[in-house]
Amino acid sequence: MASSSDESLSLLKAILSRPSPLELTKEDLQLILPHLSSSPSLHSLCLAILSRSTSPSPSLITQQSIRSTLQSLLSGTDSSELITGLSALSALLQVSPQFVNQLLLDKEDEGLKLALGDAVEYISKPIKTAGGKGKEKEKEERKALVELLSIASGQQGMRGLVKESAGHWFESLLDREEGEKVVRAMAAVGIVKLRLGKKEMDSTTGLPRQKEEEEEKPSKWSLEDLAKLFVDLVLDEDKEGKEDDQTLLASLEGLAYLTLTPSPDIKRIASSSDFLDIVFSFTSATTKQPPPTSSNAARDYAIATLLSHLTTFPTPEDAQSEAAQVERLKRFASAGGGGVKNTKSAPAESIEQVTSRVTSIVKHSTSPIPTIRQLCLSPSLQTRRLAGQILHSFVTPQALRGKLLQSGVARLLLTLIRNIPTPFDPSLDLAPIQALSKLFITSNPLLIFGPTPSSPLLLEASQALTLPLGCSSSVPLLAIFESLMALTNIASLDQELTDRLSRLTLRDRTSSNLLLNAVEELLLNENKMVRRAAIELVCNLVASESGIEYFEPSSTSSSTPRLHLLLALASSEDVPKRLAATGALTSLVYSRKISISLITTEKYVELLLGGLEDEEDGVRHRAYEVWRGIGEVLGELEGEEKGEVREGLRKGNVVGELEKAGEREDAGDLRESVDGAIEGIRKLLK
């Protein structure tokens, strides 16, 4: 057996290694197709060959070989040939659906379509005779046929063909309590795809086919009934101690489709406690039976898809909202579009409903974290992306963040972010960064990646949080705001860490790639909250030498526009912006170059003096400190520079304005600040 398997492996590898374009003869297919039902390694190799030979389009020789071979296999009644032919069509549908559509819907050569139709009729209505093929063979044929039709039900071009040939048969399989669970599960998946899929369009009118609409009979199986069937099939398999991956995968696939609908009942069924116990048991240390040894990648992707659907929060229903449009497309993308009468008008879940379900999942008796950890470590990029979306949903309710931090979720998020492809695509990879931002906004950064500010993980997390700020593509404003807020919290921890942050470069920008460059641009953003978050981050970053240097005039570039922008924000109507901007200036004036630039520019002096009359105590306090800092820093100036500074101070009547401010000041704790400012400027003028 081993030598035969090794020989087949060598022959298949030899076919795959042929130069392009890869052409397949009938003899090649006689070797390839039977191995689709062999070991996982041989099956994968056969799929690779079929994919390479048919994508993007097969050669004429390959088309003719596949057409004639499949027609021959499906034309007779031999069980082995029928099963091989059906399995081959299933495989081709997975790797090259357009090619299968072309084969089966070819108006000029309907031989394969007729052969498949005969096979469907023969298998779905077997003739029972004393000398029949036996129940086991009938089961294998039925299983291969249901698998093919279930896959085909997801293809828009073939949906009408499946309905016509096997729609009623699918439903009859669900009623067979004694039937194989995997067949019932795959048949139910086919029904779900047919029900949720977009209606076939008439080629002349472009409208749904009226005949199909008229002949479609109501089903006794509601979508909620189908969801319960999938859950029950998995529970039954578990009770019987079986490890049928196919039943589990089909049930998870069906639930994944169903949970794209807005039905709260379906989501309640799919998140039942007993069912989640099984879903989360595959990676649990307390599981009674070992996890399945095959199809783990497919199982992980199916679990990730289902959990993502169960935990996704509703998007704004504003018709102009980009997020709302994306969500509407997402709901039916897998099934090829909308068109579901009994779900189309169903209201979306509220945030409170989703929060309740997410809380229940996070606090489930069998922790979901080991399962999510396995998804985060998956070799599949799609599975990892789904894991990021799930974790983002987990941390969205603030009340859950402490528990999740204790479970090590922050490290899982960092693991996901490390493996994000370059360049960063916010439409695909934003979720784990937003989740990490949320944790840093509401928790002490040292409790997340400490215990000290010099922790390498803390710096790595800081770099990760800058990805949305350096992206050339459109990034949701909420994500930008959250990144800014998280970085602000980190920048407040330690002088050395703040200096390193102010020197950070953005991964996906080739020019003006400093973090401070991106933050400076956001100071002009149209959104009030983003501008506020940006100036608050600047306020923290300029507490470092490199942050101050960024705003200093130099021989190669002038910081005048930057200083002007900060002074404008210091006069903003928004109190938090004024507080942050004047706070930034209290640090910046300790640069001699910046102080000289401020005092020798008449407009800047005027703007700085405006802060002395602010109604907000905190702004006035910072304004006093700015003038005290200027007096302290410029007090030792000599020569021409000192003369220019004195002229600027006298021209602006700075001492007189400070004295007036002192007379107005009624906050006792600010008297010392204003007195210090007056004293410093007077000394400078002597």
Buried (B, 14 or more C-beta within 10 A) or exposed (E): EEEEBEEBBEBBEEBBEBEEEBBBBEEBBEBBBBBBBBEEEBBEBBBBBBBBBBEEEBBEBBBBBBBBBBBBBBBBBEBEBBBBBBBBBBBBBEBBBBBBBBBBBEEEEEBBBEBBBBBBEBBBEBEEEEEEBEEEBBBBBBBBBBBBBBBBBBBBBBBBBBBEBBBEBBBEBBEEEEBBBBBBBBBBBBBBBBBBBBBBEEEEEEEBBEEBEEEEEEBEBBBBEBBBBBBBBBBEBBEEEEBBBBBBBBBBBBBBBBBBBBBBBBBBBBBEEEBBBBBBBBBBEEBEEEEBEEBBEBBBBBBBBBBBBBBBBBBEEEEEEEBBEEBBEEBBEBBBBBBBEEBEEBEBBEEEBBBEBBBEBBEBEBBBBBBBBBBBBBEBEEBBBBBBBBBBBBBBBEEBBEBBBEBEBBBBBBBBBEEBEEEBBBEBBBBBBBBBBBBBBBBEBBEBBBEEBEBEEBBBBBBBBBBBBBBEEEBBBBBBBBBBBBBBBBBBBBEEBBBBBBBBEBBBBEEEBBBBBBBBEBBEBEBEBBBBBBBBBBBBBBBBBBBBBBBBBEEEEEBEEBBBBBBBBBBBEBBBBBBBBBBBBBBBBBBBBBBBBBBBBEEBBEBBBBBBEBEBEBBBBBBBBBBBBBBBBBBEBEEEEBEBBBEBBEEBEBBEBBBBBBEEBEEEEBEEBBBBBBBBBBEBEE
